[in-house]
């Protein structure tokens, strides 16, 4: 396995990881900002108010995005397994 091949595989793995995780992290970020704005406007400083909406929204986002995430991960895995003879040389 050449160093260029290892770098290419690493680049693809990082790309797929970011592609899969960014939508979920984005949902958490948007909900966190909205809850923070609500807390700043109402002067309510309750810890569960920040935690519960983010967890619920992330779980809903995962449920909605799970087919797409699985498609991305399966595509990457099939590409790796399909090129396995090339990697062994």
Biopython code that builds the backbone (N, CA, C, O; Angstrom):
import numpy as np
from Bio.PDB.StructureBuilder import StructureBuilder

atoms = [
    (1, "UNK", "N", (0.847, -1.172, 0.000)),
    (1, "UNK", "CA", (0.000, 0.000, 0.000)),
    (1, "UNK", "C", (0.891, 1.233, 0.000)),
    (1, "UNK", "O", (1.745, 1.390, 0.873)),
    (2, "UNK", "N", (0.694, 2.095, -0.968)),
    (2, "UNK", "CA", (1.535, 3.280, -1.083)),
    (2, "UNK", "C", (1.052, 4.381, -0.135)),
    (2, "UNK", "O", (-0.108, 4.388, 0.277)),
    (3, "UNK", "N", (1.928, 5.287, 0.198)),
    (3, "UNK", "CA", (1.516, 6.398, 1.071)),
    (3, "UNK", "C", (0.417, 7.262, 0.440)),
    (3, "UNK", "O", (-0.440, 7.794, 1.145)),
    (4, "UNK", "N", (0.447, 7.397, -0.884)),
    (4, "UNK", "CA", (-0.588, 8.193, -1.559)),
    (4, "UNK", "C", (-1.965, 7.540, -1.395)),
    (4, "UNK", "O", (-2.970, 8.226, -1.209)),
    (5, "UNK", "N", (-1.992, 6.212, -1.468)),
    (5, "UNK", "CA", (-3.241, 5.483, -1.312)),
    (5, "UNK", "C", (-3.782, 5.622, 0.116)),
    (5, "UNK", "O", (-4.987, 5.776, 0.316)),
    (6, "UNK", "N", (-2.904, 5.567, 1.085)),
    (6, "UNK", "CA", (-3.320, 5.737, 2.484)),
    (6, "UNK", "C", (-3.867, 7.145, 2.699)),
    (6, "UNK", "O", (-4.880, 7.318, 3.377)),
    (7, "UNK", "N", (-3.214, 8.138, 2.133)),
    (7, "UNK", "CA", (-3.700, 9.516, 2.260)),
    (7, "UNK", "C", (-5.052, 9.693, 1.580)),
    (7, "UNK", "O", (-5.923, 10.390, 2.102)),
    (8, "UNK", "N", (-5.233, 9.071, 0.428)),
    (8, "UNK", "CA", (-6.516, 9.166, -0.278)),
    (8, "UNK", "C", (-7.633, 8.496, 0.518)),
    (8, "UNK", "O", (-8.733, 9.038, 0.623)),
    (9, "UNK", "N", (-7.356, 7.326, 1.076)),
    (9, "UNK", "CA", (-8.358, 6.656, 1.909)),
    (9, "UNK", "C", (-8.696, 7.486, 3.145)),
    (9, "UNK", "O", (-9.860, 7.588, 3.534)),
    (10, "UNK", "N", (-7.686, 8.070, 3.749)),
    (10, "UNK", "CA", (-7.912, 8.920, 4.923)),
    (10, "UNK", "C", (-8.740, 10.138, 4.552)),
    (10, "UNK", "O", (-9.639, 10.528, 5.298)),
    (11, "UNK", "N", (-8.451, 10.735, 3.425)),
    (11, "UNK", "CA", (-9.201, 11.906, 2.966)),
    (11, "UNK", "C", (-10.663, 11.546, 2.733)),
    (11, "UNK", "O", (-11.560, 12.287, 3.135)),
    (12, "UNK", "N", (-10.904, 10.409, 2.083)),
    (12, "UNK", "CA", (-12.276, 9.975, 1.838)),
    (12, "UNK", "C", (-13.013, 9.678, 3.144)),
    (12, "UNK", "O", (-14.190, 10.012, 3.282)),
    (13, "UNK", "N", (-12.332, 9.057, 4.093)),
    (13, "UNK", "CA", (-12.956, 8.731, 5.376)),
    (13, "UNK", "C", (-13.338, 10.002, 6.135)),
    (13, "UNK", "O", (-14.424, 10.078, 6.709)),
    (14, "UNK", "N", (-12.461, 10.985, 6.137)),
    (14, "UNK", "CA", (-12.765, 12.251, 6.818)),
    (14, "UNK", "C", (-13.910, 12.968, 6.106)),
    (14, "UNK", "O", (-14.777, 13.555, 6.753)),
    (15, "UNK", "N", (-13.912, 12.921, 4.779)),
    (15, "UNK", "CA", (-14.978, 13.572, 4.006)),
    (15, "UNK", "C", (-16.334, 12.953, 4.322)),
    (15, "UNK", "O", (-17.310, 13.671, 4.539)),
    (16, "UNK", "N", (-16.400, 11.624, 4.349)),
    (16, "UNK", "CA", (-17.665, 10.952, 4.650)),
    (16, "UNK", "C", (-18.087, 11.229, 6.088)),
    (16, "UNK", "O", (-19.272, 11.426, 6.357)),
    (17, "UNK", "N", (-17.146, 11.244, 7.001)),
    (17, "UNK", "CA", (-17.463, 11.526, 8.404)),
    (17, "UNK", "C", (-18.051, 12.918, 8.568)),
    (17, "UNK", "O", (-19.049, 13.095, 9.266)),
    (18, "UNK", "N", (-17.439, 13.903, 7.931)),
    (18, "UNK", "CA", (-17.960, 15.267, 8.010)),
    (18, "UNK", "C", (-19.313, 15.387, 7.322)),
    (18, "UNK", "O", (-20.215, 16.050, 7.834)),
    (19, "UNK", "N", (-19.454, 14.752, 6.171)),
    (19, "UNK", "CA", (-20.699, 14.819, 5.416)),
    (19, "UNK", "C", (-21.860, 14.231, 6.212)),
    (19, "UNK", "O", (-22.981, 14.737, 6.151)),
    (20, "UNK", "N", (-21.592, 13.169, 6.952)),
    (20, "UNK", "CA", (-22.642, 12.505, 7.726)),
    (20, "UNK", "C", (-22.942, 13.251, 9.027)),
    (20, "UNK", "O", (-24.096, 13.301, 9.453)),
    (21, "UNK", "N", (-21.931, 13.825, 9.658)),
    (21, "UNK", "CA", (-22.143, 14.428, 10.975)),
    (21, "UNK", "C", (-22.594, 15.888, 10.928)),
    (21, "UNK", "O", (-23.244, 16.356, 11.862)),
    (22, "UNK", "N", (-22.263, 16.608, 9.869)),
    (22, "UNK", "CA", (-22.585, 18.034, 9.844)),
    (22, "UNK", "C", (-24.082, 18.350, 9.902)),
    (22, "UNK", "O", (-24.449, 19.291, 10.606)),
    (23, "UNK", "N", (-24.968, 17.630, 9.214)),
    (23, "UNK", "CA", (-26.392, 17.966, 9.353)),
    (23, "UNK", "C", (-26.909, 17.818, 10.785)),
    (23, "UNK", "O", (-27.684, 18.652, 11.252)),
    (24, "UNK", "N", (-26.489, 16.776, 11.474)),
    (24, "UNK", "CA", (-26.940, 16.566, 12.854)),
    (24, "UNK", "C", (-26.366, 17.646, 13.765)),
    (24, "UNK", "O", (-27.073, 18.181, 14.619)),
    (25, "UNK", "N", (-25.089, 17.967, 13.585)),
    (25, "UNK", "CA", (-24.487, 19.031, 14.393)),
    (25, "UNK", "C", (-25.133, 20.381, 14.087)),
    (25, "UNK", "O", (-25.288, 21.215, 14.980)),
    (26, "UNK", "N", (-25.507, 20.595, 12.836)),
    (26, "UNK", "CA", (-26.183, 21.837, 12.455)),
    (26, "UNK", "C", (-27.535, 21.972, 13.123)),
    (26, "UNK", "O", (-27.908, 23.056, 13.571)),
    (27, "UNK", "N", (-28.269, 20.874, 13.191)),
    (27, "UNK", "CA", (-29.566, 20.898, 13.874)),
    (27, "UNK", "C", (-29.377, 21.258, 15.348)),
    (27, "UNK", "O", (-30.111, 22.087, 15.884)),
    (28, "UNK", "N", (-28.406, 20.643, 15.993)),
    (28, "UNK", "CA", (-28.136, 20.962, 17.398)),
    (28, "UNK", "C", (-27.724, 22.411, 17.587)),
    (28, "UNK", "O", (-28.115, 23.047, 18.565)),
    (29, "UNK", "N", (-26.933, 22.936, 16.655)),
    (29, "UNK", "CA", (-26.497, 24.329, 16.746)),
    (29, "UNK", "C", (-27.666, 25.291, 16.607)),
    (29, "UNK", "O", (-27.791, 26.237, 17.386)),
    (30, "UNK", "N", (-28.525, 25.056, 15.618)),
    (30, "UNK", "CA", (-29.667, 25.955, 15.397)),
    (30, "UNK", "C", (-30.619, 25.924, 16.580)),
    (30, "UNK", "O", (-31.072, 26.974, 17.036)),
    (31, "UNK", "N", (-30.926, 24.745, 17.081)),
    (31, "UNK", "CA", (-31.828, 24.644, 18.229)),
    (31, "UNK", "C", (-31.187, 25.273, 19.462)),
    (31, "UNK", "O", (-31.876, 25.933, 20.240)),
    (32, "UNK", "N", (-29.889, 25.081, 19.654)),
    (32, "UNK", "CA", (-29.198, 25.701, 20.783)),
    (32, "UNK", "C", (-29.247, 27.218, 20.733)),
    (32, "UNK", "O", (-29.450, 27.870, 21.757)),
    (33, "UNK", "N", (-29.062, 27.779, 19.553)),
    (33, "UNK", "CA", (-29.128, 29.240, 19.408)),
    (33, "UNK", "C", (-30.539, 29.742, 19.674)),
    (33, "UNK", "O", (-30.723, 30.759, 20.342)),
    (34, "UNK", "N", (-31.545, 29.027, 19.148)),
    (34, "UNK", "CA", (-32.932, 29.454, 19.386)),
    (34, "UNK", "C", (-33.293, 29.399, 20.862)),
    (34, "UNK", "O", (-33.948, 30.305, 21.378)),
    (35, "UNK", "N", (-32.868, 28.343, 21.542)),
    (35, "UNK", "CA", (-33.148, 28.236, 22.981)),
    (35, "UNK", "C", (-32.402, 29.331, 23.745)),
    (35, "UNK", "O", (-32.950, 29.902, 24.687)),
    (36, "UNK", "N", (-31.177, 29.628, 23.358)),
    (36, "UNK", "CA", (-30.417, 30.693, 24.024)),
    (36, "UNK", "C", (-31.079, 32.052, 23.830)),
    (36, "UNK", "O", (-31.135, 32.857, 24.759)),
    (37, "UNK", "N", (-31.577, 32.307, 22.628)),
    (37, "UNK", "CA", (-32.303, 33.562, 22.395)),
    (37, "UNK", "C", (-33.567, 33.630, 23.241)),
    (37, "UNK", "O", (-33.894, 34.680, 23.794)),
    (38, "UNK", "N", (-34.274, 32.516, 23.341)),
    (38, "UNK", "CA", (-35.474, 32.467, 24.184)),
    (38, "UNK", "C", (-35.122, 32.721, 25.643)),
    (38, "UNK", "O", (-35.821, 33.462, 26.334)),
    (39, "UNK", "N", (-34.041, 32.107, 26.114)),
    (39, "UNK", "CA", (-33.621, 32.308, 27.500)),
    (39, "UNK", "C", (-33.195, 33.749, 27.747)),
    (39, "UNK", "O", (-33.486, 34.313, 28.801)),
    (40, "UNK", "N", (-32.513, 34.340, 26.785)),
    (40, "UNK", "CA", (-32.079, 35.730, 26.965)),
    (40, "UNK", "C", (-33.272, 36.682, 26.974)),
    (40, "UNK", "O", (-33.275, 37.680, 27.694)),
    (41, "UNK", "N", (-34.278, 36.368, 26.174)),
    (41, "UNK", "CA", (-35.449, 37.242, 26.101)),
    (41, "UNK", "C", (-36.329, 37.108, 27.340)),
    (41, "UNK", "O", (-36.950, 38.087, 27.755)),
    (42, "UNK", "N", (-36.398, 35.927, 27.935)),
    (42, "UNK", "CA", (-37.303, 35.714, 29.063)),
    (42, "UNK", "C", (-36.600, 35.694, 30.415)),
    (42, "UNK", "O", (-37.264, 35.636, 31.450)),
    (43, "UNK", "N", (-35.279, 35.741, 30.425)),
    (43, "UNK", "CA", (-34.493, 35.703, 31.664)),
    (43, "UNK", "C", (-34.667, 34.381, 32.419)),
    (43, "UNK", "O", (-34.434, 34.326, 33.626)),
    (44, "UNK", "N", (-35.072, 33.328, 31.724)),
    (44, "UNK", "CA", (-35.179, 32.006, 32.345)),
    (44, "UNK", "C", (-33.845, 31.300, 32.147)),
    (44, "UNK", "O", (-33.399, 31.129, 31.013)),
    (45, "UNK", "N", (-33.209, 30.892, 33.230)),
    (45, "UNK", "CA", (-31.910, 30.234, 33.154)),
    (45, "UNK", "C", (-32.014, 28.819, 33.723)),
    (45, "UNK", "O", (-31.417, 28.509, 34.754)),
    (46, "UNK", "N", (-32.756, 27.990, 33.058)),
    (46, "UNK", "CA", (-32.950, 26.608, 33.482)),
    (46, "UNK", "C", (-32.093, 25.697, 32.614)),
    (46, "UNK", "O", (-32.136, 25.795, 31.388)),
    (47, "UNK", "N", (-31.308, 24.806, 33.236)),
    (47, "UNK", "CA", (-30.395, 23.940, 32.488)),
    (47, "UNK", "C", (-31.147, 22.926, 31.625)),
    (47, "UNK", "O", (-30.716, 22.619, 30.514)),
    (48, "UNK", "N", (-32.261, 22.408, 32.126)),
    (48, "UNK", "CA", (-32.992, 21.421, 31.335)),
    (48, "UNK", "C", (-33.624, 22.049, 30.105)),
    (48, "UNK", "O", (-33.898, 21.357, 29.124)),
    (49, "UNK", "N", (-33.856, 23.349, 30.149)),
    (49, "UNK", "CA", (-34.432, 24.035, 28.991)),
    (49, "UNK", "C", (-33.460, 24.034, 27.814)),
    (49, "UNK", "O", (-33.895, 24.063, 26.663)),
    (50, "UNK", "N", (-32.179, 24.002, 28.073)),
    (50, "UNK", "CA", (-31.215, 23.947, 26.976)),
    (50, "UNK", "C", (-30.959, 22.515, 26.528)),
    (50, "UNK", "O", (-30.714, 22.271, 25.347)),
    (51, "UNK", "N", (-31.011, 21.577, 27.449)),
    (51, "UNK", "CA", (-30.640, 20.198, 27.149)),
    (51, "UNK", "C", (-31.739, 19.428, 26.422)),
    (51, "UNK", "O", (-31.470, 18.787, 25.406)),
    (52, "UNK", "N", (-32.944, 19.478, 26.914)),
    (52, "UNK", "CA", (-34.036, 18.657, 26.381)),
    (52, "UNK", "C", (-34.382, 18.995, 24.935)),
    (52, "UNK", "O", (-34.484, 18.072, 24.127)),
    (53, "UNK", "N", (-34.568, 20.261, 24.560)),
    (53, "UNK", "CA", (-34.901, 20.530, 23.155)),
    (53, "UNK", "C", (-33.797, 20.108, 22.181)),
    (53, "UNK", "O", (-34.088, 19.643, 21.079)),
    (54, "UNK", "N", (-32.538, 20.268, 22.580)),
    (54, "UNK", "CA", (-31.453, 19.848, 21.694)),
    (54, "UNK", "C", (-31.442, 18.343, 21.516)),
    (54, "UNK", "O", (-31.289, 17.859, 20.395)),
    (55, "UNK", "N", (-31.601, 17.592, 22.596)),
    (55, "UNK", "CA", (-31.607, 16.133, 22.500)),
    (55, "UNK", "C", (-32.776, 15.656, 21.643)),
    (55, "UNK", "O", (-32.602, 14.797, 20.779)),
    (56, "UNK", "N", (-33.956, 16.204, 21.875)),
    (56, "UNK", "CA", (-35.134, 15.792, 21.108)),
    (56, "UNK", "C", (-34.951, 16.131, 19.632)),
    (56, "UNK", "O", (-35.261, 15.309, 18.771)),
    (57, "UNK", "N", (-34.458, 17.315, 19.331)),
    (57, "UNK", "CA", (-34.286, 17.702, 17.923)),
    (57, "UNK", "C", (-33.209, 16.861, 17.241)),
    (57, "UNK", "O", (-33.344, 16.534, 16.062)),
    (58, "UNK", "N", (-32.160, 16.511, 17.947)),
    (58, "UNK", "CA", (-31.116, 15.668, 17.364)),
    (58, "UNK", "C", (-31.656, 14.261, 17.101)),
    (58, "UNK", "O", (-31.352, 13.673, 16.063)),
    (59, "UNK", "N", (-32.449, 13.714, 18.021)),
    (59, "UNK", "CA", (-33.048, 12.394, 17.788)),
    (59, "UNK", "C", (-34.011, 12.422, 16.604)),
    (59, "UNK", "O", (-34.020, 11.495, 15.793)),
    (60, "UNK", "N", (-34.816, 13.470, 16.497)),
    (60, "UNK", "CA", (-35.727, 13.585, 15.355)),
    (60, "UNK", "C", (-34.933, 13.732, 14.067)),
    (60, "UNK", "O", (-35.271, 13.121, 13.053)),
    (61, "UNK", "N", (-33.878, 14.540, 14.103)),
    (61, "UNK", "CA", (-33.023, 14.683, 12.921)),
    (61, "UNK", "C", (-32.380, 13.373, 12.527)),
    (61, "UNK", "O", (-32.287, 13.063, 11.339)),
    (62, "UNK", "N", (-31.933, 12.595, 13.503)),
    (62, "UNK", "CA", (-31.356, 11.283, 13.207)),
    (62, "UNK", "C", (-32.388, 10.353, 12.589)),
    (62, "UNK", "O", (-32.079, 9.624, 11.647)),
    (63, "UNK", "N", (-33.606, 10.371, 13.107)),
    (63, "UNK", "CA", (-34.653, 9.528, 12.539)),
    (63, "UNK", "C", (-34.943, 9.906, 11.091)),
    (63, "UNK", "O", (-35.134, 9.034, 10.243)),
    (64, "UNK", "N", (-34.975, 11.196, 10.813)),
    (64, "UNK", "CA", (-35.278, 11.645, 9.451)),
    (64, "UNK", "C", (-34.105, 11.435, 8.499)),
    (64, "UNK", "O", (-34.309, 11.128, 7.324)),
    (65, "UNK", "N", (-32.894, 11.596, 8.988)),
    (65, "UNK", "CA", (-31.711, 11.515, 8.129)),
    (65, "UNK", "C", (-31.058, 10.139, 8.105)),
    (65, "UNK", "O", (-30.097, 9.926, 7.366)),
    (66, "UNK", "N", (-31.562, 9.207, 8.898)),
    (66, "UNK", "CA", (-30.923, 7.898, 8.974)),
    (66, "UNK", "C", (-30.829, 7.173, 7.628)),
    (66, "UNK", "O", (-29.789, 6.579, 7.348)),
    (67, "UNK", "N", (-31.866, 7.194, 6.782)),
    (67, "UNK", "CA", (-31.700, 6.524, 5.477)),
    (67, "UNK", "C", (-30.577, 7.137, 4.638)),
    (67, "UNK", "O", (-29.809, 6.412, 4.007)),
    (68, "UNK", "N", (-30.480, 8.449, 4.630)),
    (68, "UNK", "CA", (-29.425, 9.118, 3.871)),
    (68, "UNK", "C", (-28.049, 8.806, 4.459)),
    (68, "UNK", "O", (-27.094, 8.563, 3.721)),
    (69, "UNK", "N", (-27.952, 8.812, 5.784)),
    (69, "UNK", "CA", (-26.683, 8.497, 6.446)),
    (69, "UNK", "C", (-26.253, 7.077, 6.109)),
    (69, "UNK", "O", (-25.087, 6.840, 5.791)),
    (70, "UNK", "N", (-27.186, 6.131, 6.178)),
    (70, "UNK", "CA", (-26.864, 4.740, 5.858)),
    (70, "UNK", "C", (-26.439, 4.592, 4.403)),
    (70, "UNK", "O", (-25.539, 3.810, 4.096)),
    (71, "UNK", "N", (-27.080, 5.336, 3.506)),
    (71, "UNK", "CA", (-26.707, 5.288, 2.084)),
    (71, "UNK", "C", (-25.272, 5.776, 1.896)),
    (71, "UNK", "O", (-24.506, 5.169, 1.148)),
    (72, "UNK", "N", (-24.906, 6.859, 2.565)),
    (72, "UNK", "CA", (-23.552, 7.397, 2.459)),
    (72, "UNK", "C", (-22.526, 6.411, 3.023)),
    (72, "UNK", "O", (-21.490, 6.168, 2.403)),
    (73, "UNK", "N", (-22.809, 5.854, 4.177)),
    (73, "UNK", "CA", (-21.871, 4.925, 4.803)),
    (73, "UNK", "C", (-21.755, 3.620, 4.021)),
    (73, "UNK", "O", (-20.663, 3.063, 3.904)),
    (74, "UNK", "N", (-22.869, 3.130, 3.488)),
    (74, "UNK", "CA", (-22.817, 1.910, 2.693)),
    (74, "UNK", "C", (-22.058, 2.133, 1.389)),
    (74, "UNK", "O", (-21.317, 1.257, 0.944)),
    (75, "UNK", "N", (-22.239, 3.297, 0.778)),
    (75, "UNK", "CA", (-21.489, 3.604, -0.441)),
    (75, "UNK", "C", (-19.994, 3.623, -0.190)),
    (75, "UNK", "O", (-19.219, 3.082, -0.979)),
    (76, "UNK", "N", (-19.591, 4.238, 0.896)),
    (76, "UNK", "CA", (-18.164, 4.286, 1.233)),
    (76, "UNK", "C", (-17.624, 2.891, 1.531)),
    (76, "UNK", "O", (-16.535, 2.531, 1.085)),
    (77, "UNK", "N", (-18.394, 2.110, 2.287)),
    (77, "UNK", "CA", (-17.961, 0.754, 2.629)),
    (77, "UNK", "C", (-17.861, -0.122, 1.386)),
    (77, "UNK", "O", (-16.900, -0.878, 1.237)),
    (78, "UNK", "N", (-18.839, -0.028, 0.498)),
    (78, "UNK", "CA", (-18.793, -0.822, -0.726)),
    (78, "UNK", "C", (-17.633, -0.410, -1.618)),
    (78, "UNK", "O", (-17.029, -1.250, -2.285)),
    (79, "UNK", "N", (-17.321, 0.876, -1.633)),
    (79, "UNK", "CA", (-16.157, 1.337, -2.403)),
    (79, "UNK", "C", (-14.859, 0.770, -1.833)),
    (79, "UNK", "O", (-13.981, 0.340, -2.581)),
    (80, "UNK", "N", (-14.746, 0.772, -0.513)),
    (80, "UNK", "CA", (-13.559, 0.206, 0.138)),
    (80, "UNK", "C", (-13.440, -1.286, -0.161)),
    (80, "UNK", "O", (-12.373, -1.773, -0.537)),
    (81, "UNK", "N", (-14.550, -2.004, 0.013)),
    (81, "UNK", "CA", (-14.511, -3.450, -0.218)),
    (81, "UNK", "C", (-14.301, -3.788, -1.692)),
    (81, "UNK", "O", (-13.640, -4.777, -2.008)),
    (82, "UNK", "N", (-14.850, -2.984, -2.591)),
    (82, "UNK", "CA", (-14.665, -3.217, -4.019)),
    (82, "UNK", "C", (-13.233, -3.007, -4.470)),
    (82, "UNK", "O", (-12.772, -3.673, -5.397)),
    (83, "UNK", "N", (-12.531, -2.100, -3.833)),
    (83, "UNK", "CA", (-11.135, -1.795, -4.189)),
    (83, "UNK", "C", (-10.135, -2.535, -3.317)),
    (83, "UNK", "O", (-8.942, -2.234, -3.360)),
    (84, "UNK", "N", (-10.589, -3.484, -2.536)),
    (84, "UNK", "CA", (-9.708, -4.213, -1.624)),
    (84, "UNK", "C", (-8.531, -4.886, -2.332)),
    (84, "UNK", "O", (-7.411, -4.827, -1.824)),
    (85, "UNK", "N", (-8.744, -5.519, -3.479)),
    (85, "UNK", "CA", (-7.559, -6.117, -4.161)),
    (85, "UNK", "C", (-6.509, -5.072, -4.537)),
    (85, "UNK", "O", (-5.313, -5.360, -4.515)),
    (86, "UNK", "N", (-6.943, -3.876, -4.878)),
    (86, "UNK", "CA", (-5.994, -2.806, -5.214)),
    (86, "UNK", "C", (-5.206, -2.374, -3.988)),
    (86, "UNK", "O", (-4.034, -2.011, -4.092)),
    (87, "UNK", "N", (-5.848, -2.414, -2.829)),
    (87, "UNK", "CA", (-5.175, -1.982, -1.602)),
    (87, "UNK", "C", (-4.140, -2.992, -1.130)),
    (87, "UNK", "O", (-3.140, -2.621, -0.514)),
    (88, "UNK", "N", (-4.378, -4.263, -1.416)),
    (88, "UNK", "CA", (-3.480, -5.320, -0.947)),
    (88, "UNK", "C", (-2.149, -5.294, -1.687)),
    (88, "UNK", "O", (-1.110, -5.609, -1.106)),
    (89, "UNK", "N", (-2.172, -4.924, -2.955)),
    (89, "UNK", "CA", (-0.931, -4.915, -3.735)),
    (89, "UNK", "C", (0.109, -4.017, -3.174)),
    (89, "UNK", "O", (1.201, -3.914, -3.732)),
]
sb = StructureBuilder()
sb.init_structure("model")
sb.init_model(0)
sb.init_chain("A")
sb.init_seg("    ")
for serial, (resi, resn, name, xyz) in enumerate(atoms, 1):
    if name == "N":
        sb.init_residue(resn, " ", resi, " ")
    sb.init_atom(name, np.array(xyz, "f"), 0.0, 1.0, " ", f" {name:<3s}", serial, name[0])
structure = sb.get_structure()
